[in-house]
Amino acid sequence: MNNLGNIKEKVSILIKEFESKQLNTPDEIMNRFKELFKDEYFEINKNEKKPYFESHSENMYIKNGYGIGISKVWGPMDFAGGGAVSHKGVDVYIFSAISDEYVTLLEWSERNTKLEDSEKLYDIDLSINKLKKIRNDIVFKVLPDEIKNNEELIKERYRNLKISAEVNHENDINDDLISYYGGLDVTINSTEYYLYNSLLEHIDDEYFMRKAVPLFVTDFPNYICEQIDICKHALYMIENQEQYYKLADLDELIFSLKADFNQLELFKNEVSEKNKNTEIQLKESVSECKKLSRKKYNIIDRIVGKRKNDRIKLNNIQIKIDILKSTLEEINRDFKDSEFEYTELEKQENLYKQEQKELYSKLERKFKDFTLNPDFDDEPYINGEYYLKVSLNRLTNKENEYREKLNILQKVNSYVTKEIKVEKEHDISEVEIV
């Protein structure tokens, strides 16, 4: 561990320089801390932005430093309409995470003229009962193995991390409900997502991981395997991207046929409706024609010219019947042509689908979209490019990200194997002793 007296001496220098007004701004204070503890600190930065809340912090912990460090915090924190916020300016304070004590230097960018007692920073209790109450798990990065490698403590740390993950998940749900944009600006992450990422902060702590990861797998038995499979799926698509681009091309061709199908369906419906109306007119005209043809006339009807007028009307009806019959023939031809075109489109679609099937038969994984969240059923083009091609382009740009994620997942998964191996060796040794 870092010598507590040495830490106390350097922190005292920082506080004295602040009190003498040699340090006045947040950056001056933080940079001076870096100078005093050069190569003796590690940095943890946090940025949180949610509906009605935003916060940013820069935190520096002294390596092997009993949880002592310095923090700079800014952001509106809670905010509402009309510019109302719960925090202004920048806060800077020295903290001791184990003793849960703080010395505030700046609050809302204003100097604190009545500093808290800095001696309380060094009131360090490293008992298991005290450490079990610590909620900031980063603190355990600065403790020696002989203190933190305690199974009872690790179980309690895991329990606390799980509770925190559950809270984060619930917060996501609440943020979704109160979002300005109907939840479009909120990602609801699962409890296991948050818990897994909390464990990753200690990935190089083999003892902790050997004990904590099996607990995680017990609670969420499928998470790691599913994430590994997702990474392998993504990387397989990247490695075989040429074949997947062909699949995307075929999918786009099939999609383009849908417009032709829809147009033909509309045309067929229009033709059917026109055919129906024409047949009704024809039936009515034929009926009227028959009625006039069978009409009887007396001498008076002939004298007044009624028979002559009906003959003219009958002739006009006959002309109309001929036109309607001709129209029906034309409609039937159009319908047959549309039926033929529809059949040809179906043949083309089946050819494309057959090509897709043949391509898939040579691939181990289906085409999966890893990078696009919106539903593109109604608008499948992004800046003029088919959405599956955009998805594939974005995926190939994330190759290193997926490889790194897979390596980490496999390393985490290996801790389960290591723990099982250790337990088996332990069992064997007990048998030998007996």
C-alpha positions as CSV (number, residue, x, y, z in Angstrom):
1,M,0.0,0.0,0.0
2,N,1.0,3.6,-0.5
3,N,2.4,5.0,2.7
4,L,-0.5,6.8,4.4
5,G,1.9,9.4,5.8
6,N,3.2,10.2,2.3
7,I,-0.4,10.6,1.0
8,K,-1.3,12.8,4.0
9,E,1.8,15.0,3.3
10,K,0.9,15.6,-0.4
11,V,-2.8,16.2,0.2
12,S,-1.8,18.7,2.9
13,I,0.4,20.5,0.3
14,L,-2.6,20.7,-2.0
15,I,-4.9,22.0,0.7
16,K,-2.4,24.7,1.9
17,E,-1.9,25.9,-1.7
18,F,-5.6,26.1,-2.1
19,E,-6.0,28.1,1.1
20,S,-3.2,30.5,0.2
21,K,-5.1,31.0,-3.1
22,Q,-2.3,29.6,-5.3
23,L,-4.9,27.3,-6.7
24,N,-8.2,29.0,-7.8
25,T,-9.8,27.1,-10.6
26,P,-11.0,23.5,-10.9
27,D,-8.4,22.7,-13.5
28,E,-5.6,24.3,-11.5
29,I,-6.6,22.1,-8.5
30,M,-6.9,18.9,-10.6
31,N,-3.6,19.5,-12.4
32,R,-1.8,20.1,-9.1
33,F,-3.1,16.8,-7.8
34,K,-1.7,15.1,-10.9
35,E,1.7,16.7,-10.3
36,L,1.8,15.7,-6.6
37,F,0.8,12.1,-7.4
38,K,2.5,11.7,-10.7
39,D,2.3,8.0,-11.8
40,E,0.5,7.2,-8.6
41,Y,-3.1,7.6,-9.6
42,F,-5.7,6.2,-12.0
43,E,-8.6,8.1,-13.5
44,I,-12.3,7.2,-13.6
45,N,-14.5,9.5,-15.6
46,K,-18.3,9.3,-15.6
47,N,-20.9,10.9,-17.8
48,E,-24.6,10.4,-17.2
49,K,-27.2,12.0,-19.4
50,K,-30.9,11.1,-19.0
51,P,-34.3,12.8,-19.2
52,Y,-34.3,15.5,-16.6
53,F,-30.8,14.7,-15.4
54,E,-27.2,15.3,-16.5
55,S,-24.0,14.9,-14.6
56,H,-20.2,14.7,-15.4
57,S,-17.3,13.8,-13.2
58,E,-13.6,13.4,-13.3
59,N,-12.3,11.2,-10.5
60,M,-8.7,10.4,-9.6
61,Y,-7.9,7.6,-7.1
62,I,-4.4,7.2,-5.6
63,K,-3.0,3.8,-6.4
64,N,-2.9,1.6,-3.3
65,G,-4.2,4.8,-1.6
66,Y,-6.8,3.5,0.9
67,G,-9.6,4.9,-1.3
68,I,-8.4,8.5,-1.2
69,G,-8.6,10.7,-4.2
70,I,-10.1,13.8,-5.8
71,S,-13.2,14.5,-7.8
72,K,-14.4,17.3,-10.1
73,V,-18.1,17.3,-10.7
74,W,-20.2,19.5,-13.1
75,G,-23.5,19.5,-14.9
76,P,-27.1,20.7,-14.1
77,M,-28.0,17.4,-12.2
78,D,-31.8,17.5,-12.0
79,F,-33.3,19.9,-14.4
80,A,-36.8,20.9,-15.6
81,G,-38.4,23.3,-18.0
82,G,-37.7,27.0,-17.7
83,G,-34.0,26.5,-17.0
84,A,-34.5,25.3,-13.4
85,V,-31.5,23.1,-12.3
86,S,-30.4,21.6,-9.0
87,H,-26.7,22.3,-9.6
88,K,-24.6,25.0,-11.1
89,G,-20.9,25.5,-11.7
90,V,-18.2,23.0,-10.7
91,D,-17.5,21.1,-7.5
92,V,-14.1,19.9,-6.5
93,Y,-13.5,17.8,-3.4
94,I,-11.0,15.4,-1.9
95,F,-12.6,12.2,-0.8
96,S,-11.8,9.1,1.3
97,A,-14.2,6.4,0.1
98,I,-13.4,4.0,3.0
99,S,-13.9,6.6,5.8
100,D,-16.7,8.2,3.8
101,E,-15.2,11.7,4.5
102,Y,-14.8,14.7,2.2
103,V,-13.0,18.0,2.1
104,T,-14.8,20.4,-0.3
105,L,-12.6,22.9,-2.0
106,L,-15.1,24.3,-4.6
107,E,-18.9,24.2,-4.5
108,W,-20.8,25.6,-7.4
109,S,-17.4,27.1,-8.5
110,E,-17.3,29.1,-5.2
111,R,-14.4,28.6,-2.8
112,N,-15.1,26.9,0.4
113,T,-13.7,29.1,3.2
114,K,-14.5,26.6,6.0
115,L,-12.8,23.4,5.0
116,E,-13.8,20.2,6.7
117,D,-11.2,18.5,9.0
118,S,-8.8,16.8,6.6
119,E,-7.6,14.4,9.4
120,K,-10.8,12.5,9.1
121,L,-9.7,11.4,5.6
122,Y,-7.2,9.1,7.1
123,D,-9.4,7.4,9.6
124,I,-9.2,4.1,7.7
125,D,-11.0,1.1,9.0
126,L,-10.1,-2.0,6.9
127,S,-12.2,-4.5,8.9
128,I,-14.4,-6.8,6.8
129,N,-17.6,-5.5,8.4
130,K,-16.6,-1.9,7.4
131,L,-15.6,-2.9,3.9
132,K,-18.8,-4.8,3.3
133,K,-20.7,-1.5,3.7
134,I,-18.8,0.2,0.9
135,R,-21.0,0.8,-2.2
136,N,-18.3,2.3,-4.4
137,D,-16.7,-0.9,-5.7
138,I,-13.8,0.9,-7.4
139,V,-12.3,1.3,-3.9
140,F,-11.3,-2.4,-3.9
141,K,-8.9,-1.6,-6.8
142,V,-6.7,0.2,-4.2
143,L,-6.7,-2.4,-1.5
144,P,-4.1,-5.2,-1.0
145,D,-5.0,-8.8,-1.9
146,E,-4.7,-10.0,1.7
147,I,-7.6,-7.6,2.6
148,K,-9.9,-7.8,-0.4
149,N,-9.5,-11.5,-1.2
150,N,-12.0,-12.6,1.3
151,E,-14.9,-14.8,0.1
152,E,-17.4,-13.3,2.5
153,L,-16.5,-9.8,1.3
154,I,-16.6,-10.8,-2.4
155,K,-20.1,-12.2,-2.0
156,E,-21.2,-9.0,-0.3
157,R,-19.6,-6.9,-3.1
158,Y,-21.3,-9.0,-5.7
159,R,-24.7,-8.6,-3.9
160,N,-24.2,-4.8,-3.8
161,L,-23.2,-4.7,-7.5
162,K,-26.3,-6.7,-8.3
163,I,-28.6,-4.3,-6.3
164,S,-27.0,-1.4,-8.1
165,A,-27.6,-3.0,-11.5
166,E,-31.2,-3.6,-10.6
167,V,-31.6,0.1,-9.7
168,N,-30.0,1.2,-12.9
169,H,-32.4,-1.0,-14.9
170,E,-35.4,0.4,-13.0
171,N,-34.1,3.9,-13.6
172,D,-34.0,3.2,-17.3
173,I,-37.6,2.1,-17.2
174,N,-38.6,5.3,-15.3
175,D,-36.6,7.4,-17.7
176,D,-38.4,5.8,-20.6
177,L,-41.7,6.8,-19.0
178,I,-40.8,10.4,-18.5
179,S,-38.8,11.0,-21.7
180,Y,-39.6,14.1,-23.7
181,Y,-39.4,12.0,-26.9
182,G,-41.5,9.0,-25.9
183,G,-38.5,6.9,-24.9
184,L,-36.7,7.3,-28.3
185,D,-33.8,8.9,-26.4
186,V,-33.6,6.2,-23.8
187,T,-32.0,2.7,-24.0
188,I,-33.5,0.3,-21.4
189,N,-30.5,-2.0,-20.5
190,S,-31.1,-5.2,-18.5
191,T,-29.9,-5.9,-15.0
192,E,-27.4,-8.4,-16.3
193,Y,-26.0,-5.8,-18.7
194,Y,-25.2,-3.4,-15.9
195,L,-23.9,-6.1,-13.6
196,Y,-21.7,-7.7,-16.2
197,N,-20.1,-4.3,-17.0
198,S,-19.6,-3.7,-13.3
199,L,-17.7,-6.9,-13.1
200,L,-15.5,-5.9,-16.1
201,E,-14.1,-3.1,-14.0
202,H,-12.2,-5.8,-12.1
203,I,-11.4,-8.1,-15.0
204,D,-7.7,-8.3,-14.1
205,D,-8.5,-9.2,-10.5
206,E,-8.4,-13.0,-11.0
207,Y,-9.4,-13.9,-7.5
208,F,-12.4,-11.7,-7.5
209,M,-13.4,-12.8,-11.0
210,R,-13.1,-16.5,-10.1
211,K,-15.5,-16.0,-7.2
212,A,-17.9,-13.4,-8.7
213,V,-18.3,-14.7,-12.3
214,P,-19.8,-18.1,-11.1
215,L,-22.3,-16.1,-9.0
216,F,-23.2,-14.1,-12.1
217,V,-23.6,-17.2,-14.2
218,T,-25.8,-18.7,-11.5
219,D,-28.1,-15.7,-11.6
220,F,-27.9,-15.2,-15.4
221,P,-26.9,-18.5,-16.9
222,N,-27.3,-17.6,-20.6
223,Y,-26.0,-14.0,-20.7
224,I,-22.3,-14.6,-21.4
225,C,-22.9,-17.4,-23.9
226,E,-25.5,-15.3,-25.7
227,Q,-23.1,-12.4,-25.9
228,I,-20.3,-14.6,-27.2
229,D,-22.7,-16.0,-29.8
230,I,-23.6,-12.4,-30.9
231,C,-20.0,-11.5,-31.3
232,K,-19.2,-14.6,-33.2
233,H,-22.2,-14.1,-35.5
234,A,-21.2,-10.5,-36.2
235,L,-17.6,-11.4,-36.9
236,Y,-18.7,-14.3,-39.2
237,M,-20.7,-11.9,-41.2
238,I,-17.8,-9.5,-41.4
239,E,-15.5,-12.3,-42.5
240,N,-18.0,-13.4,-45.2
241,Q,-19.2,-9.9,-46.1
242,E,-19.1,-10.5,-49.8
243,Q,-21.7,-13.2,-49.6
244,Y,-23.8,-11.1,-47.3
245,Y,-23.7,-8.2,-49.7
246,K,-25.1,-10.5,-52.4
247,L,-27.9,-11.5,-50.0
248,A,-28.6,-7.8,-49.4
249,D,-28.7,-7.2,-53.2
250,L,-31.2,-10.0,-53.6
251,D,-33.3,-8.8,-50.8
252,E,-33.3,-5.3,-52.4
253,L,-34.4,-6.8,-55.7
254,I,-37.2,-8.8,-54.0
255,F,-38.2,-5.6,-52.2
256,S,-38.3,-3.7,-55.5
257,L,-40.6,-6.4,-56.9
258,K,-43.1,-5.6,-54.2
259,A,-43.8,-2.2,-55.8
260,D,-44.5,-4.0,-59.1
261,F,-46.7,-6.5,-57.4
262,N,-48.6,-3.7,-55.7
263,Q,-49.1,-1.8,-58.9
264,L,-50.4,-4.9,-60.7
265,E,-52.7,-5.7,-57.8
266,L,-54.1,-2.1,-58.1
267,F,-54.5,-2.4,-61.9
268,K,-56.2,-5.8,-61.6
269,N,-58.6,-4.4,-59.0
270,E,-59.4,-1.5,-61.3
271,V,-59.9,-3.8,-64.3
272,S,-62.1,-6.1,-62.2
273,E,-64.2,-3.1,-61.1
274,K,-64.4,-1.8,-64.6
275,N,-65.4,-5.2,-65.9
276,K,-68.1,-5.5,-63.3
277,N,-69.6,-2.1,-64.1
278,T,-69.4,-2.8,-67.9
279,E,-71.2,-6.1,-67.5
280,I,-74.0,-4.4,-65.5
281,Q,-74.3,-1.7,-68.2
282,L,-74.3,-4.4,-70.9
283,K,-77.0,-6.5,-69.1
284,E,-79.2,-3.4,-68.7
285,S,-78.7,-2.4,-72.4
286,V,-79.5,-5.9,-73.6
287,S,-82.6,-6.0,-71.4
288,E,-83.8,-2.6,-72.7
289,C,-83.0,-3.7,-76.3
290,K,-85.2,-6.9,-75.9
291,K,-88.0,-4.8,-74.3
292,L,-88.1,-2.4,-77.2
293,S,-87.8,-5.2,-79.8
294,R,-90.9,-6.9,-78.5
295,K,-93.0,-3.8,-78.2
296,K,-96.3,-3.7,-80.1
297,Y,-97.6,-0.5,-81.8
298,N,-101.2,0.5,-82.8
299,I,-102.2,2.7,-85.7
300,I,-102.1,5.8,-83.5
301,D,-98.5,5.0,-82.4
302,R,-97.5,4.7,-86.0
303,I,-99.2,8.0,-87.0
304,V,-97.7,10.0,-84.2
305,G,-94.2,8.5,-84.9
306,K,-93.7,6.7,-81.7
307,R,-92.6,3.5,-83.5
308,K,-90.1,5.5,-85.5
309,N,-88.6,7.1,-82.4
310,D,-88.3,3.7,-80.7
311,R,-86.5,2.3,-83.7
312,I,-84.0,5.2,-83.5
313,K,-83.5,4.5,-79.7
314,L,-83.2,0.8,-80.4
315,N,-80.5,1.4,-83.0
316,N,-78.6,3.6,-80.5
317,I,-78.8,0.9,-77.8
318,Q,-77.5,-1.7,-80.2
319,I,-74.5,0.6,-81.0
320,K,-74.0,0.9,-77.2
321,I,-74.1,-2.8,-76.8
322,D,-71.5,-3.3,-79.5
323,I,-69.2,-0.8,-77.8
324,L,-69.7,-2.4,-74.4
325,K,-68.9,-5.8,-75.8
326,S,-65.8,-4.4,-77.4
327,T,-64.8,-2.8,-74.1
328,L,-65.3,-6.1,-72.3
329,E,-63.0,-7.8,-74.7
330,E,-60.4,-5.1,-74.1
331,I,-60.8,-5.4,-70.4
332,N,-60.4,-9.2,-70.5
333,R,-57.2,-8.8,-72.6
334,D,-55.8,-6.3,-70.1
335,F,-56.7,-8.7,-67.2
336,K,-55.0,-11.6,-69.0
337,D,-52.0,-9.5,-69.7
338,S,-51.8,-8.4,-66.0
339,E,-52.2,-12.1,-64.9
340,F,-49.3,-13.0,-67.2
341,E,-47.1,-10.1,-65.9
342,Y,-47.9,-11.2,-62.3
343,T,-46.9,-14.8,-63.1
344,E,-43.6,-13.5,-64.6
345,L,-42.9,-11.4,-61.5
346,E,-43.6,-14.4,-59.3
347,K,-41.1,-16.4,-61.4
348,Q,-38.5,-13.7,-61.0
349,E,-39.2,-13.5,-57.2
350,N,-38.8,-17.2,-56.9
351,L,-35.5,-17.1,-58.8
352,Y,-34.2,-14.4,-56.4
353,K,-35.4,-16.5,-53.4
354,Q,-33.8,-19.6,-54.8
355,E,-30.5,-17.7,-55.1
356,Q,-30.8,-16.6,-51.5
357,K,-31.5,-20.1,-50.4
358,E,-28.4,-21.4,-52.3
359,L,-26.3,-18.6,-50.7
360,Y,-27.6,-19.4,-47.2
361,S,-26.9,-23.1,-47.7
362,K,-23.2,-22.2,-48.0
363,L,-23.3,-19.9,-44.9
364,E,-23.4,-20.9,-41.2
365,R,-25.3,-17.8,-40.1
366,K,-28.4,-15.9,-41.2
367,F,-28.2,-12.2,-42.1
368,K,-28.7,-10.3,-38.9
369,D,-29.0,-6.5,-38.4
370,F,-26.6,-5.5,-35.6
371,T,-26.4,-1.8,-36.1
372,L,-29.8,-0.4,-37.0
373,N,-32.6,0.0,-34.5
374,P,-35.5,1.7,-36.4
375,D,-38.1,-0.2,-38.3
376,F,-37.5,0.3,-42.0
377,D,-40.5,-1.5,-43.4
378,D,-42.0,1.7,-44.8
379,E,-38.7,3.4,-45.6
380,P,-36.0,0.9,-46.4
381,Y,-33.5,3.3,-47.8
382,I,-31.1,5.5,-45.8
383,N,-29.7,8.3,-47.8
384,G,-30.5,6.4,-50.9
385,E,-28.9,3.2,-49.9
386,Y,-30.7,0.0,-49.0
387,Y,-30.9,-0.4,-45.2
388,L,-29.3,-3.9,-45.1
389,K,-26.2,-2.6,-47.0
390,V,-26.0,0.3,-44.6
391,S,-26.2,-2.2,-41.7
392,L,-23.5,-4.3,-43.2
393,N,-21.2,-1.3,-43.8
394,R,-21.6,-0.1,-40.3
395,L,-20.9,-3.7,-39.0
396,T,-17.7,-4.0,-40.9
397,N,-16.5,-0.7,-39.4
398,K,-17.0,-2.3,-35.9
399,E,-14.9,-5.3,-36.5
400,N,-12.2,-4.3,-33.9
401,E,-14.9,-3.5,-31.4
402,Y,-16.5,-7.0,-31.8
403,R,-13.1,-8.8,-31.6
404,E,-12.2,-6.9,-28.4
405,K,-15.6,-7.6,-26.9
406,L,-15.3,-11.3,-27.8
407,N,-11.8,-11.5,-26.2
408,I,-13.1,-10.0,-23.0
409,L,-16.2,-12.3,-22.9
410,Q,-14.0,-15.3,-23.4
411,K,-11.7,-14.1,-20.7
412,V,-14.6,-13.6,-18.3
413,N,-16.0,-17.0,-19.2
414,S,-12.6,-18.6,-18.5
415,Y,-12.9,-17.5,-14.9
416,V,-15.7,-19.9,-14.5
417,T,-13.6,-22.8,-15.8
418,K,-10.7,-21.7,-13.6
419,E,-12.9,-21.7,-10.5
420,I,-14.3,-25.2,-11.3
421,K,-10.8,-26.4,-11.8
422,V,-9.6,-25.0,-8.5
423,E,-12.6,-26.5,-6.7
424,K,-11.9,-30.0,-8.3
425,E,-8.3,-29.8,-7.2
426,H,-9.4,-28.8,-3.8
427,D,-11.8,-31.8,-3.6
428,I,-9.0,-34.2,-4.8
429,S,-6.6,-32.9,-2.2
430,E,-9.2,-33.6,0.5
431,V,-9.7,-37.2,-0.7
432,E,-6.0,-37.8,-0.6
433,I,-5.7,-36.5,2.9
434,V,-8.5,-38.8,4.0
